[in-house]
Amino acid sequence: MSNDLFQKLSQQIADARTDLLERISDLQNAIAELRDNVMTSFHAGERIERARKELGRGAAADKAEPSPALAEQMIIMQQQIRDLNSRLAKLERKG
Protein backbone atom coordinates (compact mmCIF):
# COMPACT_ATOMS: atom_id res chain seq x y z
CA MET A 1 0.00 0.00 0.00
CA SER A 2 2.67 2.51 0.93
CA ASN A 3 4.60 1.54 -2.19
CA ASP A 4 1.60 2.47 -4.39
CA LEU A 5 1.21 5.72 -2.51
CA PHE A 6 4.88 6.50 -2.99
CA GLN A 7 4.65 5.76 -6.73
CA LYS A 8 1.56 7.95 -7.14
CA LEU A 9 3.19 10.76 -5.21
CA SER A 10 6.37 10.44 -7.28
CA GLN A 11 4.33 10.57 -10.48
CA GLN A 12 2.42 13.64 -9.31
CA ILE A 13 5.69 15.38 -8.45
CA ALA A 14 7.12 14.50 -11.87
CA ASP A 15 3.97 15.79 -13.59
CA ALA A 16 4.04 19.01 -11.56
CA ARG A 17 7.72 19.49 -12.43
CA THR A 18 7.00 19.01 -16.15
CA ASP A 19 4.10 21.48 -16.03
CA LEU A 20 6.22 24.00 -14.16
CA LEU A 21 9.08 23.73 -16.65
CA GLU A 22 6.64 24.23 -19.54
CA ARG A 23 5.22 27.34 -17.89
CA ILE A 24 8.71 28.70 -17.21
CA SER A 25 9.59 28.12 -20.86
CA ASP A 26 6.42 29.91 -21.98
CA LEU A 27 7.22 32.84 -19.70
CA GLN A 28 10.78 33.03 -21.02
CA ASN A 29 9.44 33.09 -24.57
CA ALA A 30 6.93 35.80 -23.68
CA ILE A 31 9.68 37.89 -22.07
CA ALA A 32 11.89 37.44 -25.14
CA GLU A 33 9.03 38.53 -27.41
CA LEU A 34 8.35 41.55 -25.23
CA ARG A 35 12.04 42.49 -25.25
CA ASP A 36 12.12 42.15 -29.05
CA ASN A 37 9.01 44.32 -29.37
CA VAL A 38 10.51 47.00 -27.13
CA MET A 39 13.79 47.01 -29.03
CA THR A 40 12.00 47.09 -32.38
CA SER A 41 9.86 50.00 -31.25
CA PHE A 42 12.90 51.82 -29.88
CA HIS A 43 14.86 51.39 -33.10
CA ALA A 44 11.80 52.24 -35.17
CA GLY A 45 11.42 55.48 -33.26
CA GLU A 46 15.05 56.34 -33.90
CA ARG A 47 14.72 55.63 -37.63
CA ILE A 48 11.52 57.64 -37.91
CA GLU A 49 13.06 60.57 -36.06
CA ARG A 50 16.15 60.44 -38.30
CA ALA A 51 13.96 60.35 -41.43
CA ARG A 52 11.94 63.32 -40.19
CA LYS A 53 15.09 65.33 -39.51
CA GLU A 54 16.41 64.54 -42.97
CA LEU A 55 13.11 65.54 -44.51
CA GLY A 56 13.35 68.81 -42.66
CA ARG A 57 16.79 69.42 -44.15
CA GLY A 58 15.77 68.24 -47.59
CA ALA A 59 18.26 65.38 -47.56
CA ALA A 60 15.62 62.68 -47.96
CA ALA A 61 14.68 63.86 -51.44
CA ASP A 62 18.32 63.76 -52.57
CA LYS A 63 18.83 60.24 -51.23
CA ALA A 64 15.43 58.99 -52.42
CA GLU A 65 14.65 57.63 -48.97
CA PRO A 66 11.16 56.42 -48.15
CA SER A 67 8.70 58.80 -46.58
CA PRO A 68 8.13 58.57 -42.81
CA ALA A 69 4.73 56.97 -43.40
CA LEU A 70 6.29 54.31 -45.62
CA ALA A 71 9.10 53.79 -43.11
CA GLU A 72 6.52 53.28 -40.34
CA GLN A 73 4.66 50.73 -42.46
CA MET A 74 7.88 48.87 -43.17
CA ILE A 75 8.69 48.76 -39.46
CA ILE A 76 5.24 47.41 -38.65
CA MET A 77 5.67 44.71 -41.29
CA GLN A 78 9.09 43.80 -39.91
CA GLN A 79 7.58 43.43 -36.44
CA GLN A 80 4.79 41.24 -37.79
CA ILE A 81 7.37 39.01 -39.47
CA ARG A 82 9.32 38.73 -36.20
CA ASP A 83 6.13 37.88 -34.31
CA LEU A 84 5.22 35.22 -36.85
CA ASN A 85 8.73 33.76 -36.68
CA SER A 86 8.59 33.54 -32.90
CA ARG A 87 5.15 31.92 -33.03
CA LEU A 88 6.40 29.41 -35.57
CA ALA A 89 9.42 28.60 -33.42
CA LYS A 90 7.13 28.10 -30.41
CA LEU A 91 4.90 25.75 -32.41
CA GLU A 92 7.90 23.82 -33.68
CA ARG A 93 9.20 23.36 -30.11
CA LYS A 94 5.82 22.03 -28.98
CA GLY A 95 5.32 19.99 -32.15
N, CA and C atoms as a LAMMPS dump frame, in Angstrom:
ITEM: TIMESTEP
0
ITEM: NUMBER OF ATOMS
285
ITEM: BOX BOUNDS ff ff ff
-5.0000000000000000e+02 5.0000000000000000e+02
-5.0000000000000000e+02 5.0000000000000000e+02
-5.0000000000000000e+02 5.0000000000000000e+02
ITEM: ATOMS id mol type element x y z
1 1 1 N 0.822 -1.194 0
2 1 2 C 0 0 0
3 1 3 C 0.868 1.261 0
4 2 1 N 1.826 1.319 0.867
5 2 2 C 2.674 2.508 0.928
6 2 3 C 3.526 2.638 -0.322
7 3 1 N 3.836 1.51 -0.96
8 3 2 C 4.603 1.535 -2.194
9 3 3 C 3.788 2.177 -3.318
10 4 1 N 2.493 1.849 -3.406
11 4 2 C 1.604 2.467 -4.388
12 4 3 C 1.455 3.961 -4.136
13 5 1 N 1.325 4.313 -2.875
14 5 2 C 1.205 5.723 -2.507
15 5 3 C 2.463 6.482 -2.894
16 6 1 N 3.607 5.872 -2.637
17 6 2 C 4.878 6.498 -2.985
18 6 3 C 4.997 6.675 -4.498
19 7 1 N 4.583 5.67 -5.274
20 7 2 C 4.65 5.762 -6.731
21 7 3 C 3.705 6.842 -7.262
22 8 1 N 2.517 6.922 -6.718
23 8 2 C 1.558 7.952 -7.139
24 8 3 C 2.084 9.342 -6.812
25 9 1 N 2.638 9.472 -5.624
26 9 2 C 3.195 10.76 -5.208
27 9 3 C 4.376 11.149 -6.095
28 10 1 N 5.225 10.181 -6.4
29 10 2 C 6.371 10.437 -7.277
30 10 3 C 5.909 10.865 -8.662
31 11 1 N 4.86 10.217 -9.167
32 11 2 C 4.328 10.57 -10.482
33 11 3 C 3.722 11.969 -10.47
34 12 1 N 3.008 12.302 -9.422
35 12 2 C 2.418 13.639 -9.307
36 12 3 C 3.502 14.706 -9.239
37 13 1 N 4.568 14.429 -8.527
38 13 2 C 5.686 15.383 -8.449
39 13 3 C 6.326 15.543 -9.82
40 14 1 N 6.527 14.439 -10.525
41 14 2 C 7.121 14.5 -11.866
42 14 3 C 6.221 15.286 -12.815
43 15 1 N 4.914 15.055 -12.737
44 15 2 C 3.975 15.787 -13.587
45 15 3 C 3.979 17.279 -13.261
46 16 1 N 4.008 17.601 -11.974
47 16 2 C 4.038 19.013 -11.557
48 16 3 C 5.321 19.676 -12.044
49 17 1 N 6.43 18.953 -11.974
50 17 2 C 7.72 19.487 -12.434
51 17 3 C 7.666 19.76 -13.943
52 18 1 N 7.117 18.834 -14.701
53 18 2 C 6.996 19.008 -16.149
54 18 3 C 6.131 20.217 -16.483
55 19 1 N 4.985 20.327 -15.807
56 19 2 C 4.104 21.476 -16.032
57 19 3 C 4.8 22.784 -15.69
58 20 1 N 5.516 22.784 -14.584
59 20 2 C 6.219 24 -14.158
60 20 3 C 7.299 24.391 -15.162
61 21 1 N 8.044 23.425 -15.664
62 21 2 C 9.082 23.725 -16.652
63 21 3 C 8.469 24.257 -17.948
64 22 1 N 7.325 23.72 -18.347
65 22 2 C 6.641 24.233 -19.543
66 22 3 C 6.199 25.674 -19.334
67 23 1 N 5.669 25.963 -18.172
68 23 2 C 5.221 27.339 -17.887
69 23 3 C 6.401 28.293 -17.838
70 24 1 N 7.501 27.854 -17.249
71 24 2 C 8.706 28.697 -17.211
72 24 3 C 9.178 28.968 -18.63
73 25 1 N 9.174 27.944 -19.463
74 25 2 C 9.589 28.117 -20.855
75 25 3 C 8.676 29.099 -21.583
76 26 1 N 7.371 28.973 -21.363
77 26 2 C 6.422 29.906 -21.983
78 26 3 C 6.669 31.343 -21.523
79 27 1 N 6.943 31.501 -20.228
80 27 2 C 7.22 32.841 -19.702
81 27 3 C 8.507 33.41 -20.288
82 28 1 N 9.524 32.572 -20.42
83 28 2 C 10.778 33.035 -21.023
84 28 3 C 10.557 33.468 -22.465
85 29 1 N 9.747 32.707 -23.187
86 29 2 C 9.443 33.086 -24.57
87 29 3 C 8.661 34.396 -24.626
88 30 1 N 7.717 34.56 -23.716
89 30 2 C 6.931 35.799 -23.685
90 30 3 C 7.827 36.993 -23.36
91 31 1 N 8.748 36.808 -22.427
92 31 2 C 9.679 37.89 -22.074
93 31 3 C 10.568 38.224 -23.262
94 32 1 N 11.045 37.205 -23.962
95 32 2 C 11.891 37.442 -25.137
96 32 3 C 11.121 38.2 -26.215
97 33 1 N 9.857 37.821 -26.43
98 33 2 C 9.032 38.531 -27.414
99 33 3 C 8.812 39.981 -27.002
100 34 1 N 8.554 40.194 -25.732
101 34 2 C 8.352 41.55 -25.235
102 34 3 C 9.617 42.382 -25.413
103 35 1 N 10.764 41.791 -25.085
104 35 2 C 12.04 42.49 -25.246
105 35 3 C 12.263 42.841 -26.718
106 36 1 N 11.972 41.882 -27.614
107 36 2 C 12.124 42.147 -29.047
108 36 3 C 11.202 43.272 -29.501
109 37 1 N 9.963 43.269 -29.007
110 37 2 C 9.01 44.323 -29.366
111 37 3 C 9.494 45.686 -28.893
112 38 1 N 10.015 45.739 -27.675
113 38 2 C 10.511 47.005 -27.13
114 38 3 C 11.693 47.5 -27.954
115 39 1 N 12.619 46.596 -28.257
116 39 2 C 13.79 47.005 -29.03
117 39 3 C 13.394 47.432 -30.444
118 40 1 N 12.463 46.72 -31.043
119 40 2 C 12.004 47.09 -32.381
120 40 3 C 11.351 48.463 -32.355
121 41 1 N 10.521 48.698 -31.364
122 41 2 C 9.863 50.002 -31.249
123 41 3 C 10.882 51.105 -31.006
124 42 1 N 11.861 50.823 -30.173
125 42 2 C 12.899 51.816 -29.878
126 42 3 C 13.672 52.17 -31.147
127 43 1 N 14.111 51.138 -31.878
128 43 2 C 14.864 51.393 -33.105
129 43 3 C 13.983 52.031 -34.178
130 44 1 N 12.718 51.642 -34.206
131 44 2 C 11.799 52.243 -35.167
132 44 3 C 11.656 53.735 -34.892
133 45 1 N 11.528 54.075 -33.627
134 45 2 C 11.419 55.484 -33.257
135 45 3 C 12.648 56.271 -33.679
136 46 1 N 13.819 55.672 -33.485
137 46 2 C 15.054 56.34 -33.902
138 46 3 C 15.09 56.553 -35.408
139 47 1 N 14.698 55.513 -36.16
140 47 2 C 14.719 55.631 -37.627
141 47 3 C 13.71 56.666 -38.114
142 48 1 N 12.547 56.675 -37.519
143 48 2 C 11.522 57.641 -37.911
144 48 3 C 11.992 59.059 -37.611
145 49 1 N 12.57 59.243 -36.437
146 49 2 C 13.064 60.575 -36.063
147 49 3 C 14.169 61.021 -37.021
148 50 1 N 15.069 60.118 -37.363
149 50 2 C 16.151 60.439 -38.298
150 50 3 C 15.582 60.81 -39.664
151 51 1 N 14.576 60.052 -40.13
152 51 2 C 13.962 60.35 -41.425
153 51 3 C 13.273 61.712 -41.4
154 52 1 N 12.606 62.015 -40.3
155 52 2 C 11.939 63.321 -40.188
156 52 3 C 12.938 64.466 -40.202
157 53 1 N 14.063 64.285 -39.51
158 53 2 C 15.093 65.335 -39.507
159 53 3 C 15.657 65.531 -40.907
160 54 1 N 15.879 64.427 -41.609
161 54 2 C 16.413 64.537 -42.968
162 54 3 C 15.405 65.189 -43.911
163 55 1 N 14.129 64.878 -43.702
164 55 2 C 13.106 65.536 -44.511
165 55 3 C 13.113 67.038 -44.259
166 56 1 N 13.304 67.398 -43.011
167 56 2 C 13.354 68.812 -42.664
168 56 3 C 14.52 69.526 -43.32
169 57 1 N 15.616 68.83 -43.512
170 57 2 C 16.79 69.423 -44.149
171 57 3 C 16.769 69.255 -45.668
172 58 1 N 15.836 68.467 -46.157
173 58 2 C 15.77 68.244 -47.595
174 58 3 C 16.67 67.124 -48.072
175 59 1 N 17.324 66.428 -47.166
176 59 2 C 18.255 65.376 -47.564
177 59 3 C 17.539 64.131 -48.056
178 60 1 N 16.33 63.899 -47.587
179 60 2 C 15.615 62.676 -47.965
180 60 3 C 15.318 62.666 -49.458
181 61 1 N 14.988 63.799 -50.012
182 61 2 C 14.676 63.857 -51.442
183 61 3 C 15.915 63.541 -52.276
184 62 1 N 17.072 64.015 -51.83
185 62 2 C 18.319 63.765 -52.566
186 62 3 C 18.702 62.283 -52.507
187 63 1 N 18.438 61.649 -51.403
188 63 2 C 18.83 60.242 -51.23
189 63 3 C 17.727 59.284 -51.66
190 64 1 N 16.588 59.79 -52.026
191 64 2 C 15.428 58.992 -52.423
192 64 3 C 15.045 58.011 -51.324
193 65 1 N 15.036 58.477 -50.099
194 65 2 C 14.654 57.633 -48.967
195 65 3 C 13.131 57.591 -48.873
196 66 1 N 12.614 56.519 -48.277
197 66 2 C 11.16 56.42 -48.145
198 66 3 C 10.607 57.496 -47.221
199 67 1 N 9.353 57.816 -47.428
200 67 2 C 8.698 58.803 -46.579
201 67 3 C 8.539 58.224 -45.173
202 68 1 N 8.328 59.084 -44.178
203 68 2 C 8.133 58.571 -42.812
204 68 3 C 6.953 57.595 -42.715
205 69 1 N 5.885 57.869 -43.45
206 69 2 C 4.733 56.966 -43.398
207 69 3 C 5.108 55.594 -43.948
208 70 1 N 5.851 55.579 -45.047
209 70 2 C 6.288 54.31 -45.624
210 70 3 C 7.26 53.608 -44.676
211 71 1 N 8.151 54.375 -44.06
212 71 2 C 9.098 53.793 -43.107
213 71 3 C 8.353 53.16 -41.927
214 72 1 N 7.314 53.827 -41.446
215 72 2 C 6.524 53.277 -40.337
216 72 3 C 5.833 51.986 -40.753
217 73 1 N 5.309 51.946 -41.968
218 73 2 C 4.656 50.729 -42.457
219 73 3 C 5.653 49.584 -42.585
220 74 1 N 6.848 49.9 -43.05
221 74 2 C 7.88 48.874 -43.169
222 74 3 C 8.258 48.323 -41.792
223 75 1 N 8.35 49.178 -40.816
224 75 2 C 8.691 48.762 -39.461
225 75 3 C 7.597 47.865 -38.885
226 76 1 N 6.364 48.231 -39.129
227 76 2 C 5.242 47.41 -38.651
228 76 3 C 5.296 46.034 -39.305
229 77 1 N 5.58 45.987 -40.601
230 77 2 C 5.668 44.706 -41.289
231 77 3 C 6.827 43.869 -40.759
232 78 1 N 7.957 44.519 -40.475
233 78 2 C 9.091 43.795 -39.91
234 78 3 C 8.722 43.19 -38.563
235 79 1 N 7.996 43.937 -37.744
236 79 2 C 7.579 43.434 -36.444
237 79 3 C 6.63 42.251 -36.599
238 80 1 N 5.716 42.345 -37.551
239 80 2 C 4.791 41.244 -37.788
240 80 3 C 5.55 39.986 -38.215
241 81 1 N 6.561 40.159 -39.04
242 81 2 C 7.367 39.012 -39.472
243 81 3 C 8.088 38.405 -38.27
244 82 1 N 8.653 39.248 -37.404
245 82 2 C 9.324 38.734 -36.198
246 82 3 C 8.344 37.98 -35.306
247 83 1 N 7.148 38.539 -35.13
248 83 2 C 6.13 37.882 -34.306
249 83 3 C 5.755 36.518 -34.893
250 84 1 N 5.568 36.48 -36.201
251 84 2 C 5.222 35.218 -36.848
252 84 3 C 6.354 34.2 -36.72
253 85 1 N 7.59 34.664 -36.849
254 85 2 C 8.73 33.762 -36.682
255 85 3 C 8.794 33.199 -35.276
256 86 1 N 8.543 34.031 -34.278
257 86 2 C 8.592 33.54 -32.902
258 86 3 C 7.448 32.572 -32.621
259 87 1 N 6.265 32.857 -33.185
260 87 2 C 5.149 31.917 -33.026
261 87 3 C 5.445 30.583 -33.692
262 88 1 N 6.044 30.632 -34.874
263 88 2 C 6.396 29.413 -35.574
264 88 3 C 7.417 28.612 -34.77
265 89 1 N 8.416 29.289 -34.23
266 89 2 C 9.421 28.602 -33.423
267 89 3 C 8.777 27.956 -32.197
268 90 1 N 7.831 28.646 -31.598
269 90 2 C 7.133 28.1 -30.415
270 90 3 C 6.351 26.854 -30.803
271 91 1 N 5.659 26.912 -31.941
272 91 2 C 4.898 25.751 -32.41
273 91 3 C 5.822 24.579 -32.746
274 92 1 N 6.961 24.88 -33.332
275 92 2 C 7.9 23.819 -33.676
276 92 3 C 8.479 23.154 -32.433
277 93 1 N 8.695 23.944 -31.368
278 93 2 C 9.201 23.362 -30.11
279 93 3 C 8.154 22.451 -29.482
280 94 1 N 6.886 22.844 -29.563
281 94 2 C 5.819 22.027 -28.981
282 94 3 C 5.512 20.809 -29.845
283 95 1 N 5.703 20.983 -31.17
284 95 2 C 5.321 19.993 -32.151
285 95 3 C 5.889 18.648 -31.933
